Amino acid sequence: MVELLDDCGRKRDAAAVAEAALTANPDDPRLHAYAGMLAIQLGDFELARKRYSYVLEHELRALEWHVPIGLASTLRYRDASHPDFTLFRNGLQRNDLSDLARAELHFSLGKAHDDVGAYAEAAQHYGQGNALRKRHSSWSRKAWRRAVESRLATRPLTVTAEPTTGFTPVFIVGMLRSGTTLLSQVLARYPHTCNRGELAVLARLAQQLLLEGAPDRTTLQHAASEYARLSRQDDAPDARWFIDKQPLNLRYVDLALALFPDARIIHCRRNPRDNALSLWAQCFIESVHDYAYDFDDIALVMRDGERMMARWMRLYPNSIRAVRYEDLIASPSPVVAELARWIGMPPSAVSSSAATQSSDPISTASLWQARQPIHPRSVDRWKHYAPYIPELLKLPER
């Protein structure tokens, strides 16, 4: 039941069931691990550490269950005396771990050293973690390029569905780690707005519709109704604007606007060096992001993403707005207020510069950062790493 609710996006319900199950089965390490993961996504970092600590104390296989990377995500380390540093280092001394578990320990140590400003050590651990993950990567540069060129060669869709009454999707797209999670959390504070996180629905519909050639209006109408149904669910009866922040939806902007002519597309952009570093410093669970373990692959995805968005901007200039991460960080209130006006949202008295204490679950790599007060620490972060990661200097500094 816990996994089913989690898969359906019902994180809060899944967490409640997990905690109830722990009352009946307090000695089950797997249950503690799952409850810890859900607690992180819901922003209960103290409870997450409690659950993960139990797993580490009672289960030898805990290091294979994403526990270290979860533990490192629950706080910002203040100094290297924190016991997690020793825990992660001791884990690397074991000779019975898989490469993936070893990689997660390196990413955890990289994050911990980054927090305390030990950038040389952080770069070393990030490098080792990325090398291990790339060894097992299933991401194909050739397949990616083929898919991009196919999308760029597709003729524009000339038929659209009728606007869906009382339902306006807001698609936030761009590279991962470009501010998509932060922006979605702040916009979700506006009245009658629901943040659905990173939905896989548009990509699934795209695979069905685009393989069929040029879809007719009836087909598009059916697909739009399916997307709206899955977005509305039963927990947002008063919502009108639904945020879908799946970054890779940038591949399907034409389909999004064919399904919903009134939709709004927000393209998040960030200094490529900061964006690439932030990607390279993350240990992603989903194989679709395996490009992040190699700077050449990251640069390729960035360039192709810009090519696709340039095409959509030419075709649909009135439906797309670009937002720079640096502008969002420097002046969150005016940037977000202007976006909200463009979307058509009613004015909100909620400050955009305060800590993002949203109750929405966050399951992306930004689950810690997006709940903290907006700060400029990540702007020009690449400069700390330039002496240790020369690949960063090959990327443009926008």
C-alpha positions in Angstrom: 0.0 0.0 0.0 2.8 2.4 0.9 4.5 1.9 -2.5 1.2 2.2 -4.4 0.4 5.5 -2.8 4.0 6.7 -3.4 3.8 5.8 -7.1 0.5 7.7 -7.4 2.1 10.8 -6.0 0.2 10.6 -2.7 3.3 11.2 -0.6 1.6 12.4 2.5 -0.9 9.5 2.6 2.0 7.1 1.9 3.9 8.5 4.9 0.9 8.2 7.2 0.5 4.5 6.2 4.3 3.9 6.7 4.3 5.5 10.2 1.2 3.4 11.1 2.9 0.3 9.9 6.0 1.1 12.0 3.8 1.2 15.1 2.8 -2.4 14.4 6.3 -3.4 13.0 8.8 -1.2 14.8 11.8 -3.5 14.0 11.4 -3.6 10.2 14.5 -1.7 8.7 13.0 -1.6 5.2 10.0 0.2 6.6 12.2 2.6 8.4 14.1 3.3 5.2 10.9 3.9 3.2 9.5 6.1 5.9 12.7 8.1 6.0 12.6 8.7 2.2 9.0 10.0 2.4 9.8 12.2 5.4 12.6 13.9 3.4 10.2 14.6 0.5 7.7 16.1 2.9 10.4 18.3 4.5 10.5 16.5 7.9 14.3 16.2 8.0 14.5 15.5 11.7 12.2 12.5 11.4 14.1 11.3 8.3 17.4 11.3 10.2 15.7 9.3 13.0 14.4 6.7 10.5 17.7 6.5 8.6 19.7 6.2 11.8 17.7 3.2 12.9 18.4 1.5 9.5 22.1 2.1 9.8 22.2 0.7 13.3 20.1 -2.4 12.5 20.8 -3.4 8.9 24.1 -4.2 7.3 22.7 -3.6 3.8 21.6 0.0 4.6 24.4 1.4 2.5 22.8 -0.3 -0.5 19.4 1.3 0.2 20.2 5.0 -0.7 20.5 5.8 3.0 23.8 7.7 3.0 22.6 10.0 0.1 19.3 10.5 2.0 21.1 11.3 5.2 23.3 13.9 3.6 20.2 15.6 2.2 18.7 16.3 5.6 20.9 19.2 6.6 23.6 21.6 5.7 26.8 20.6 7.4 28.6 23.3 9.5 32.0 21.7 10.0 33.8 18.4 9.3 33.5 17.1 12.8 29.9 16.0 12.1 29.7 12.2 12.7 28.3 11.7 9.2 31.7 12.4 7.7 33.1 9.4 9.6 30.1 7.3 8.8 30.5 7.9 5.1 34.3 7.4 5.2 34.0 4.2 7.1 31.4 3.0 4.6 34.0 3.3 1.8 36.3 1.0 3.7 33.9 -1.9 3.2 34.8 -4.3 0.5 31.3 -5.8 0.1 29.6 -2.8 -1.5 28.3 -2.5 -5.0 29.7 0.2 -7.2 26.4 2.1 -7.0 26.5 2.1 -3.2 30.1 3.2 -3.2 29.2 6.0 -5.7 26.5 7.3 -3.3 29.0 7.4 -0.5 31.3 9.5 -2.6 28.5 11.9 -3.6 27.5 12.1 0.1 31.0 13.0 1.1 31.2 15.5 -1.8 28.1 17.2 -0.6 29.3 17.3 3.0 32.7 18.7 2.0 31.0 21.3 -0.2 28.8 22.4 2.7 31.9 23.2 4.8 33.9 24.9 1.9 36.4 22.0 1.4 36.1 22.3 -2.4 39.2 20.3 -3.3 38.0 17.3 -1.3 34.5 17.7 -2.6 35.7 17.7 -6.2 37.7 14.6 -5.6 34.7 12.7 -4.1 32.3 14.0 -6.8 34.8 12.8 -9.5 35.0 9.3 -8.0 31.2 9.1 -7.6 30.6 10.2 -11.2 33.2 7.8 -12.6 31.5 4.9 -10.8 28.0 5.9 -12.0 29.1 6.4 -15.6 30.6 2.9 -15.6 27.0 1.6 -15.2 25.3 4.3 -17.3 22.7 3.3 -19.8 22.5 6.8 -21.4 23.3 6.9 -25.1 24.6 10.1 -26.7 23.6 8.7 -30.1 20.1 7.9 -29.0 19.7 11.4 -27.5 20.9 13.1 -30.6 18.6 11.0 -32.8 15.6 11.9 -30.6 16.5 15.6 -30.6 17.0 15.8 -34.4 13.7 14.0 -34.9 11.9 16.5 -32.7 13.5 19.5 -34.4 12.5 18.1 -37.8 8.8 17.5 -36.9 6.3 19.8 -38.6 4.4 22.1 -36.4 1.1 20.9 -35.2 -1.7 22.8 -36.9 -4.6 21.4 -35.0 -5.4 22.1 -31.3 -7.8 20.9 -28.7 -10.5 23.2 -27.3 -9.4 25.0 -24.1 -10.3 23.0 -21.0 -12.6 25.0 -18.8 -11.2 25.9 -15.4 -7.9 24.2 -16.1 -4.7 26.0 -17.1 -1.4 24.0 -17.0 1.8 25.8 -16.3 4.8 23.9 -17.7 8.2 24.8 -16.2 10.9 23.4 -18.4 14.7 23.7 -18.8 17.7 21.9 -17.6 17.6 20.1 -14.2 19.1 22.3 -11.5 18.2 25.5 -13.3 15.7 26.7 -10.7 12.6 24.7 -11.8 11.8 23.4 -8.3 12.3 26.7 -6.6 10.1 28.5 -9.1 7.4 25.9 -8.9 7.3 26.1 -5.1 7.0 29.9 -5.1 4.4 30.1 -7.8 2.4 27.4 -5.9 1.7 29.9 -3.1 -0.6 31.8 -5.4 -4.4 31.2 -4.8 -6.0 28.4 -6.8 -2.7 27.0 -7.8 -1.6 23.4 -7.4 2.0 22.1 -7.8 2.0 18.6 -9.2 5.8 18.3 -9.3 7.5 16.4 -12.2 4.7 14.6 -14.0 5.5 11.9 -16.6 2.1 12.3 -18.3 3.1 14.7 -21.2 6.1 12.5 -22.2 3.8 9.4 -22.2 1.2 11.1 -24.3 3.9 12.4 -26.7 5.1 8.9 -27.3 1.6 7.7 -28.1 0.5 10.7 -30.2 3.7 11.6 -32.1 4.3 8.0 -33.2 0.8 8.1 -34.8 1.8 11.1 -37.0 -0.3 14.2 -37.0 -3.1 13.7 -34.4 -6.6 15.0 -35.2 -8.6 17.2 -32.9 -10.6 14.3 -31.4 -7.4 12.5 -30.5 -5.9 15.7 -28.9 -9.1 16.4 -27.0 -9.0 12.9 -25.5 -5.4 13.3 -24.6 -6.0 16.7 -23.0 -8.9 15.3 -20.9 -6.6 12.5 -19.7 -3.8 14.9 -18.7 -6.3 17.1 -16.9 -7.9 14.2 -15.1 -4.5 13.0 -13.8 -3.5 16.5 -12.8 -6.7 17.3 -10.9 -7.1 14.1 -9.0 -9.3 14.6 -5.9 -7.3 16.8 -3.7 -7.4 20.2 -5.5 -11.1 21.0 -6.1 -10.6 24.7 -6.2 -7.4 24.8 -8.2 -7.3 26.4 -11.7 -3.6 26.6 -12.4 -1.7 23.3 -12.3 2.1 23.4 -12.3 4.0 20.6 -14.1 7.8 21.1 -13.6 9.1 18.2 -15.5 12.2 19.9 -17.0 12.5 17.5 -20.0 9.0 18.5 -21.2 11.0 21.1 -23.2 11.0 18.3 -25.8 7.2 18.5 -26.2 6.3 22.2 -26.0 4.5 21.9 -29.3 2.3 19.1 -28.0 1.6 20.9 -24.7 0.3 23.9 -26.6 -1.7 21.7 -29.0 -3.4 20.0 -26.0 -3.8 23.3 -24.1 -3.8 26.4 -26.2 -4.0 28.6 -23.0 -1.1 26.9 -21.3 1.9 28.8 -20.2 5.5 27.6 -20.7 8.3 29.0 -18.4 11.8 28.3 -19.5 14.3 28.3 -16.7 17.9 29.2 -17.7 21.1 29.3 -15.6 24.8 30.1 -16.0 25.9 26.9 -17.8 29.0 26.5 -15.5 26.9 26.6 -12.4 24.2 24.4 -14.0 26.7 21.8 -15.1 28.4 21.7 -11.8 25.1 21.3 -9.9 24.2 18.4 -12.2 27.6 16.8 -11.8 27.3 17.0 -8.0 24.1 15.1 -7.9 23.6 11.3 -7.7 20.4 10.7 -9.7 18.3 7.6 -9.2 16.6 7.7 -12.6 18.7 6.5 -15.5 17.2 9.2 -17.8 19.6 11.6 -16.1 22.7 9.5 -16.6 24.1 12.2 -18.9 24.9 14.1 -15.7 27.9 12.0 -14.9 30.0 13.4 -17.8 30.7 17.0 -18.6 30.7 16.4 -22.4 27.3 14.8 -22.2 26.0 17.6 -20.0 27.2 20.2 -22.5 25.5 18.3 -25.3 22.1 18.2 -23.5 22.4 21.9 -22.7 23.1 22.9 -26.3 20.3 20.7 -27.6 17.9 22.0 -25.0 18.6 25.6 -26.1 18.1 24.6 -29.7 14.7 23.1 -29.0 13.6 26.1 -26.9 14.8 28.5 -29.6 12.5 26.7 -32.1 9.5 26.7 -29.8 10.1 30.4 -29.1 10.0 31.2 -32.8 6.8 29.2 -33.2 5.0 30.2 -30.0 6.5 33.5 -28.8 3.4 34.6 -26.8 3.2 31.3 -24.8 6.7 31.2 -23.5 8.7 33.2 -21.0 12.3 32.7 -20.1 13.5 33.2 -16.5 17.1 33.4 -15.4 18.0 31.7 -12.2 20.3 34.6 -11.2 17.4 37.1 -11.6 15.1 34.9 -9.6 17.6 34.6 -6.8 18.5 38.4 -6.8 14.9 39.7 -7.0 12.4 36.9 -6.4 9.3 39.0 -5.6 9.2 41.2 -8.7 10.3 38.3 -11.0 7.6 35.9 -9.7 5.0 38.7 -9.5 5.6 39.5 -13.2 5.3 35.8 -14.1 2.1 35.5 -12.2 0.6 38.5 -14.0 1.6 37.0 -17.3 0.1 33.6 -16.4 -3.1 35.3 -15.2 -2.9 34.4 -11.6 -4.6 36.7 -9.1 -2.3 38.9 -7.0 -0.9 37.3 -3.8 0.3 38.9 -0.6 2.7 36.1 0.1 6.4 37.1 -0.1 8.4 35.3 -2.7 11.7 35.9 -0.8 10.8 34.1 2.4 11.7 30.5 3.2 9.7 28.2 0.9 7.8 26.4 3.7 5.5 24.7 1.3 3.7 21.6 2.4 4.0 20.1 -1.1 6.2 17.0 -1.3 9.5 17.5 -3.1 11.1 14.5 -4.6 13.8 16.1 -6.8 17.4 16.8 -6.1 16.4 20.2 -4.7 14.4 18.8 -1.8 16.6 20.5 0.9 17.5 23.7 -1.0 13.9 24.5 -2.1 12.7 24.6 1.5 15.3 27.1 2.6 15.2 30.9 2.4 16.3 32.1 -1.0 20.0 32.8 -1.0 22.8 33.6 -3.5 25.3 30.9 -2.4 24.8 28.9 -5.6 25.4 31.9 -7.9 29.0 31.7 -9.4 29.6 28.5 -7.3 31.6 27.1 -10.2 34.4 29.5 -9.3 35.2 27.5 -6.2 35.7 24.4 -8.3 37.5 25.9 -11.4 41.0 25.0 -10.0 40.0 21.4 -9.5 37.5 20.8 -12.4 39.0 22.3 -15.6 36.1 20.9 -17.7 34.0 23.8 -16.3 36.0 26.3 -18.1 35.1 24.7 -21.5 31.5 25.8 -20.9 30.3 29.3 -21.8 29.8 31.7 -18.9 26.4 33.3 -19.7 
